[in-house]
Amino acid sequence: MHIGACSGQLALHLATGHVRLYIPVRRSPPWMLERLRVLTRHIRPINALQELIYGLVMSLATISVVSLAVGVDESTRATLAMAALGVNFTWGLADMLIFSVMEAFDRSRHRMVVDWVFSKPDEDWALDAIRDELSGTVVARLDPVDRESIYQQILESGTRSLEPRPRFSFAILKSSLLAFAITVFASLPVVLTLMVVSPVELAFQMASALAAFLLFLTGFIWAPFAGIGRWRAGAALMGIGLLITLSTLFIGG
């Protein structure tokens, strides 16, 4: 792979972790790729996937535990549904706050690294620091010559491309709210099934099966973006969800 030249601005964004890379995925419908790209403009793919898995697992585990405590009949239908929604709402709110703090911290850390490196660009350790910072990114997969060219361009363009020190911004708030929304949204299929389907025993069984199926579907859809088999990823996520549920039941919630 040969990259003739990389702009200083792109190199800086690679260094500060503020670049979104979209890799074409075979066998994925164009509409799916487009919607995922829209989503990942505001939240990192791994964070979106994490919140979705959290929401589905928490919904499945919650209704399973609560059903043991209050039973499954018409008088407890609303209790089961509201428990799933309430747990996900609380979890999502806590995750939103944590996400905001960690995102602001991460951006500040990247900014500090950039300021530190560019303060003395002629020092040998400055280039070493850039190599270390980019060791886990796509740059590390390039040809050695291209890598060194990018590292050098980061140093050369650093003082011209520096951005203001990041603060808690609307972008961070928007990402945090999206993380919260994904967690809460993940519980809605379970909640609606419990509230709508009759009899309530069938609703409970369908809600549990639906949560497990959605875990499988999540792995199935996201697998190509990690370069792994769809069926294996789907089965793994569903298995993890069921295992967490069983462990929760075993220890009593």
Kinemage of the C-alpha trace (Angstrom):
@kinemage 1
@onewidth
@group {chain A} dominant
@subgroup {mainchain}
@vectorlist {calphas} color= white
{ca met a 1} P 0.000 0.000 0.000
{ca his a 2} L 1.450 3.339 -0.964
{ca ile a 3} L 0.118 6.714 0.117
{ca gly a 4} L 1.839 9.466 -1.773
{ca ala a 5} L 1.183 12.268 0.703
{ca cys a 6} L -1.097 12.919 3.622
{ca ser a 7} L -2.284 16.420 4.463
{ca gly a 8} L -1.176 17.883 7.742
{ca gln a 9} L -4.760 18.475 8.832
{ca leu a 10} L -5.711 14.807 8.317
{ca ala a 11} L -2.552 13.714 10.086
{ca leu a 12} L -3.388 15.918 13.047
{ca his a 13} L -6.908 14.524 13.230
{ca leu a 14} L -5.468 11.021 13.187
{ca ala a 15} L -3.253 11.999 16.091
{ca thr a 16} L -6.071 13.511 18.115
{ca gly a 17} L -8.507 10.694 17.438
{ca his a 18} L -11.168 12.882 15.798
{ca val a 19} L -11.344 11.105 12.447
{ca arg a 20} L -14.164 8.839 11.284
{ca leu a 21} L -13.110 6.093 8.896
{ca tyr a 22} L -15.768 4.294 6.878
{ca ile a 23} L -14.690 0.998 5.345
{ca pro a 24} L -16.865 -0.555 2.606
{ca val a 25} L -18.336 -3.837 3.764
{ca arg a 26} L -19.265 -6.579 1.348
{ca arg a 27} L -22.741 -8.108 1.420
{ca ser a 28} L -24.118 -5.226 3.470
{ca pro a 29} L -27.130 -3.398 1.946
{ca pro a 30} L -26.383 0.214 0.969
{ca trp a 31} L -29.246 1.527 3.136
{ca met a 32} L -27.733 -0.182 6.179
{ca leu a 33} L -24.297 1.301 5.556
{ca glu a 34} L -25.770 4.765 5.049
{ca arg a 35} L -27.736 4.664 8.306
{ca leu a 36} L -24.710 3.431 10.222
{ca arg a 37} L -22.639 6.241 8.755
{ca val a 38} L -25.227 8.800 9.869
{ca leu a 39} L -25.190 7.291 13.360
{ca thr a 40} L -21.410 7.234 13.653
{ca arg a 41} L -21.115 10.915 12.800
{ca his a 42} L -22.250 11.592 16.352
{ca ile a 43} L -21.059 8.569 18.331
{ca arg a 44} L -18.245 6.076 17.870
{ca pro a 45} L -19.430 2.733 16.436
{ca ile a 46} L -18.049 0.796 19.399
{ca asn a 47} L -19.936 3.049 21.840
{ca ala a 48} L -23.202 2.675 19.916
{ca leu a 49} L -22.810 -1.102 19.840
{ca gln a 50} L -21.956 -1.154 23.538
{ca glu a 51} L -25.084 0.811 24.513
{ca leu a 52} L -27.311 -1.377 22.352
{ca ile a 53} L -25.948 -4.565 23.902
{ca tyr a 54} L -26.283 -3.096 27.395
{ca gly a 55} L -29.913 -2.185 26.745
{ca leu a 56} L -30.910 -5.590 25.395
{ca val a 57} L -29.076 -7.557 28.084
{ca met a 58} L -30.461 -5.382 30.884
{ca ser a 59} L -33.999 -5.768 29.536
{ca leu a 60} L -33.711 -9.553 29.321
{ca ala a 61} L -32.111 -9.896 32.751
{ca thr a 62} L -34.536 -7.476 34.419
{ca ile a 63} L -37.773 -9.125 33.310
{ca ser a 64} L -36.340 -12.541 34.200
{ca val a 65} L -35.420 -11.485 37.742
{ca val a 66} L -38.583 -9.477 38.365
{ca ser a 67} L -40.755 -12.336 37.117
{ca leu a 68} L -39.318 -14.552 39.841
{ca ala a 69} L -40.048 -11.945 42.482
{ca val a 70} L -43.608 -10.937 41.537
{ca gly a 71} L -44.760 -13.729 39.241
{ca val a 72} L -46.204 -13.491 35.736
{ca asp a 73} L -49.909 -12.651 35.574
{ca glu a 74} L -52.162 -9.789 34.547
{ca ser a 75} L -51.590 -7.952 37.825
{ca thr a 76} L -47.819 -7.863 37.277
{ca arg a 77} L -47.802 -7.086 33.537
{ca ala a 78} L -47.173 -3.372 34.046
{ca thr a 79} L -44.623 -4.078 36.777
{ca leu a 80} L -42.540 -6.228 34.426
{ca ala a 81} L -42.720 -3.686 31.603
{ca met a 82} L -41.940 -0.676 33.786
{ca ala a 83} L -39.083 -2.526 35.475
{ca ala a 84} L -37.405 -3.122 32.109
{ca leu a 85} L -37.943 0.477 31.037
{ca gly a 86} L -36.920 1.917 34.412
{ca val a 87} L -33.692 -0.051 34.656
{ca asn a 88} L -32.661 0.931 31.135
{ca phe a 89} L -33.603 4.558 31.748
{ca thr a 90} L -31.508 4.681 34.913
{ca trp a 91} L -28.625 2.796 33.320
{ca gly a 92} L -28.770 5.033 30.254
{ca leu a 93} L -28.755 8.180 32.369
{ca ala a 94} L -25.736 7.013 34.353
{ca asp a 95} L -23.986 5.959 31.150
{ca met a 96} L -24.733 9.344 29.578
{ca leu a 97} L -23.046 11.196 32.429
{ca ile a 98} L -20.060 8.841 32.467
{ca phe a 99} L -19.789 9.029 28.673
{ca ser a 100} L -19.743 12.843 28.812
{ca val a 101} L -16.953 12.926 31.379
{ca met a 102} L -14.851 10.264 29.639
{ca glu a 103} L -15.294 11.850 26.199
{ca ala a 104} L -14.226 15.261 27.505
{ca phe a 105} L -11.302 13.656 29.325
{ca asp a 106} L -10.218 11.730 26.219
{ca arg a 107} L -10.320 14.793 24.003
{ca ser a 108} L -8.354 16.805 26.541
{ca arg a 109} L -5.764 14.032 26.781
{ca his a 110} L -5.314 13.995 23.009
{ca arg a 111} L -5.007 17.777 23.006
{ca met a 112} L -2.373 17.615 25.746
{ca val a 113} L -0.358 15.047 23.777
{ca val a 114} L -0.492 17.237 20.678
{ca asp a 115} L 0.558 20.371 22.593
{ca trp a 116} L 3.364 18.491 24.308
{ca val a 117} L 4.730 17.002 21.081
{ca phe a 118} L 4.495 20.201 19.055
{ca ser a 119} L 6.120 22.301 21.760
{ca lys a 120} L 9.542 20.970 20.678
{ca pro a 121} L 9.119 19.407 17.221
{ca asp a 122} L 12.882 19.181 16.668
{ca glu a 123} L 13.398 16.762 19.541
{ca asp a 124} L 13.796 13.051 18.735
{ca trp a 125} L 11.254 12.066 21.365
{ca ala a 126} L 8.570 14.113 19.598
{ca leu a 127} L 8.582 11.736 16.633
{ca asp a 128} L 8.664 8.738 18.970
{ca ala a 129} L 5.649 10.095 20.835
{ca ile a 130} L 3.683 10.379 17.586
{ca arg a 131} L 4.609 6.799 16.676
{ca asp a 132} L 3.342 5.604 20.059
{ca glu a 133} L 0.123 7.608 19.832
{ca leu a 134} L -0.720 6.206 16.382
{ca ser a 135} L 0.420 2.656 17.107
{ca gly a 136} L -3.124 1.358 17.439
{ca thr a 137} L -4.684 3.210 14.497
{ca val a 138} L -5.055 2.539 10.784
{ca val a 139} L -1.757 4.365 10.215
{ca ala a 140} L 0.097 1.440 11.803
{ca arg a 141} L -1.131 -0.801 8.953
{ca leu a 142} L 0.486 1.288 6.235
{ca asp a 143} L 3.791 0.692 4.508
{ca pro a 144} L 6.736 1.746 6.752
{ca val a 145} L 7.763 4.476 4.318
{ca asp a 146} L 4.244 5.900 4.279
{ca arg a 147} L 4.017 5.715 8.052
{ca glu a 148} L 7.191 7.711 8.516
{ca ser a 149} L 5.972 10.239 5.959
{ca ile a 150} L 2.757 10.750 7.923
{ca tyr a 151} L 4.632 11.035 11.220
{ca gln a 152} L 6.930 13.651 9.734
{ca gln a 153} L 4.051 15.638 8.232
{ca ile a 154} L 2.329 15.722 11.606
{ca leu a 155} L 5.400 17.378 13.082
{ca glu a 156} L 5.842 19.778 10.177
{ca ser a 157} L 2.203 20.899 10.082
{ca gly a 158} L 1.486 20.770 13.800
{ca thr a 159} L 1.921 24.420 14.629
{ca arg a 160} L -0.158 25.431 11.609
{ca ser a 161} L -3.015 23.008 12.310
{ca leu a 162} L -3.479 23.363 16.053
{ca glu a 163} L -7.089 23.734 17.114
{ca pro a 164} L -8.374 25.445 20.273
{ca arg a 165} L -8.186 23.370 23.425
{ca pro a 166} L -11.343 21.228 23.517
{ca arg a 167} L -14.004 21.969 26.076
{ca phe a 168} L -17.268 20.312 26.974
{ca ser a 169} L -19.115 21.068 23.762
{ca phe a 170} L -22.476 20.532 22.123
{ca ala a 171} L -20.926 17.674 20.140
{ca ile a 172} L -20.082 15.826 23.363
{ca leu a 173} L -23.561 16.509 24.744
{ca lys a 174} L -25.134 15.219 21.537
{ca ser a 175} L -23.045 12.032 21.663
{ca ser a 176} L -23.991 11.507 25.305
{ca leu a 177} L -27.701 11.985 24.624
{ca leu a 178} L -27.473 9.544 21.727
{ca ala a 179} L -25.853 6.949 24.000
{ca phe a 180} L -28.728 7.433 26.457
{ca ala a 181} L -31.334 7.164 23.686
{ca ile a 182} L -29.853 3.923 22.333
{ca thr a 183} L -29.949 2.293 25.778
{ca val a 184} L -33.578 3.294 26.375
{ca phe a 185} L -34.638 2.465 22.819
{ca ala a 186} L -33.240 -1.059 23.190
{ca ser a 187} L -35.807 -1.782 25.906
{ca leu a 188} L -38.843 -0.677 23.882
{ca pro a 189} L -39.417 -3.953 21.962
{ca val a 190} L -39.485 -5.838 25.271
{ca val a 191} L -41.700 -3.235 26.984
{ca leu a 192} L -44.196 -3.013 24.112
{ca thr a 193} L -44.425 -6.792 23.816
{ca leu a 194} L -45.179 -7.122 27.519
{ca met a 195} L -47.855 -4.421 27.360
{ca val a 196} L -49.607 -5.456 24.138
{ca val a 197} L -49.524 -9.245 23.762
{ca ser a 198} L -52.066 -11.430 25.540
{ca pro a 199} L -52.106 -13.546 27.563
{ca val a 200} L -49.350 -12.156 29.757
{ca glu a 201} L -47.590 -15.533 29.981
{ca leu a 202} L -47.194 -15.547 26.202
{ca ala a 203} L -46.105 -11.892 26.294
{ca phe a 204} L -43.357 -12.722 28.776
{ca gln a 205} L -42.098 -15.622 26.670
{ca met a 206} L -42.201 -13.542 23.489
{ca ala a 207} L -40.423 -10.600 25.160
{ca ser a 208} L -37.641 -12.855 26.419
{ca ala a 209} L -37.264 -14.545 23.033
{ca leu a 210} L -37.349 -11.166 21.265
{ca ala a 211} L -34.553 -9.745 23.446
{ca ala a 212} L -32.419 -12.827 22.751
{ca phe a 213} L -33.170 -12.612 19.019
{ca leu a 214} L -32.292 -8.903 18.901
{ca leu a 215} L -28.956 -9.686 20.527
{ca phe a 216} L -28.348 -12.231 17.795
{ca leu a 217} L -29.452 -9.736 15.127
{ca thr a 218} L -27.137 -7.070 16.545
{ca gly a 219} L -24.131 -9.367 16.215
{ca phe a 220} L -25.283 -10.522 12.781
{ca ile a 221} L -25.535 -6.962 11.428
{ca trp a 222} L -22.363 -5.551 13.011
{ca ala a 223} L -20.116 -8.562 12.347
{ca pro a 224} L -18.898 -7.468 8.876
{ca phe a 225} L -17.567 -4.211 10.321
{ca ala a 226} L -15.226 -6.277 12.492
{ca gly a 227} L -14.375 -8.733 9.734
{ca ile a 228} L -15.894 -11.755 11.513
{ca gly a 229} L -18.619 -14.224 10.594
{ca arg a 230} L -22.203 -13.026 10.967
{ca trp a 231} L -23.608 -16.226 12.453
{ca arg a 232} L -20.742 -16.638 14.872
{ca ala a 233} L -21.027 -13.048 16.106
{ca gly a 234} L -24.798 -13.286 16.447
{ca ala a 235} L -24.624 -16.569 18.359
{ca ala a 236} L -21.878 -15.182 20.604
{ca leu a 237} L -23.862 -12.073 21.574
{ca met a 238} L -27.032 -14.062 22.192
{ca gly a 239} L -25.081 -16.583 24.257
{ca ile a 240} L -23.487 -13.828 26.339
{ca gly a 241} L -26.897 -12.277 26.980
{ca leu a 242} L -28.388 -15.576 28.098
{ca leu a 243} L -25.353 -16.335 30.249
{ca ile a 244} L -25.601 -12.966 32.013
{ca thr a 245} L -29.317 -13.544 32.571
{ca leu a 246} L -28.735 -16.998 34.042
{ca ser a 247} L -25.984 -15.688 36.301
{ca thr a 248} L -28.264 -12.867 37.454
{ca leu a 249} L -31.014 -15.364 38.276
{ca phe a 250} L -28.529 -17.590 40.082
{ca ile a 251} L -27.270 -14.827 42.385
{ca gly a 252} L -30.749 -13.452 42.930
{ca gly a 253} L -30.604 -10.253 40.854
